[in-house]
């Protein structure tokens, strides 16, 4: 069971990395200003990185139980 949990965790971390690569960088762009006809990104790199960290933390907690 522990092996299966580790595989799931590893797959989730890999997938988060893949999603992070797909999100375009927006360095220097102000995303708090929306111009007409422009839609803000649904997910930004910081949100994906935060989600990845949360997955890793949960996985680490699970291993200690």
PyMOL commands that set and color helices and strands:
alter all, ss='L'
color gray80, all
select helices_A, chain A and resi 2-22+45-64
alter helices_A, ss='H'
color red, helices_A
deselect
rebuild
show_as cartoon
